[in-house]
């Protein structure tokens, strides 16, 4: 498995996930033809290693926030990150 989301391989979440990922990377490269399948594997491995459990996923410093967040949660995470910098 090269990455999972909710226990399901990332690229099996929907039927066109691989195609969509390839299209994104090609558009991002803007005419450069990178090895998109290798990049997809690298990115999905990162997702798996990061322990992504759902979307949206937000990192603020070393804090991982999963799912929809209210403004107060984001502000609190930013405040904690600022305190850790001092």
C-alpha positions in Angstrom: 0.0 0.0 0.0 1.4 3.4 -0.9 -0.7 5.5 1.3 -4.0 5.2 3.0 -6.9 7.3 4.1 -9.3 5.8 6.6 -7.7 2.4 6.0 -8.3 2.5 2.3 -5.4 3.1 -0.2 -5.4 6.7 -1.2 -5.5 5.9 -4.9 -8.6 3.7 -4.5 -10.7 6.4 -2.8 -12.4 7.0 -6.2 -12.1 5.3 -9.6 -10.2 8.2 -11.2 -7.8 9.0 -8.3 -4.7 7.9 -10.2 -5.7 9.8 -13.3 -6.6 12.9 -11.3 -3.2 12.8 -9.5 -1.4 12.4 -12.8 -3.3 15.3 -14.3 -2.5 17.5 -11.3 1.2 16.8 -11.5 1.3 17.3 -15.2 -0.5 20.6 -14.9 1.9 21.6 -12.1 4.9 20.8 -14.2 3.5 23.0 -17.0 4.9 21.2 -20.0 7.8 19.5 -18.2 7.2 15.8 -18.3 8.3 14.5 -14.9 8.0 10.8 -13.9 4.5 11.4 -12.5 3.9 7.9 -11.3 7.1 8.1 -9.2 5.9 11.5 -7.8 2.5 10.1 -7.0 4.1 7.2 -5.1 6.3 9.6 -3.2 3.4 11.9 -2.2 1.1 9.1 -1.2 4.0 7.5 0.9 4.3 10.9 2.6 0.6 10.9 3.3 0.8 7.4 4.8 3.8 8.3 6.9 2.1 11.5 8.2 -0.8 9.5 9.4 -3.4 11.4 7.5 -6.8 10.3 8.7 -9.1 12.6 6.8 -9.3 15.9 5.0 -8.9 18.7 5.5 -5.6 18.2 7.3 -3.8 21.3 8.6 -0.3 21.4 10.2 0.6 24.4 12.4 4.2 23.9 13.6 4.1 20.4 15.1 0.3 20.3 15.6 -1.9 18.3 13.3 -5.5 19.4 13.0 -7.9 17.0 11.3 -11.2 17.9 9.8 -13.2 21.1 9.7 -11.8 23.6 12.3 -13.4 26.6 13.9 -11.5 29.9 14.0 -10.9 29.6 17.7 -9.1 26.2 17.2 -6.9 27.7 14.5 -6.1 30.7 16.6 -5.2 28.6 19.6 -2.9 26.4 17.5 -1.2 29.5 16.1 -0.8 30.9 19.7 0.8 27.6 20.9 3.1 27.6 17.9 4.2 31.2 18.6 4.8 30.4 22.3 7.1 27.4 21.3 9.1 29.7 19.1 10.0 31.9 22.0 
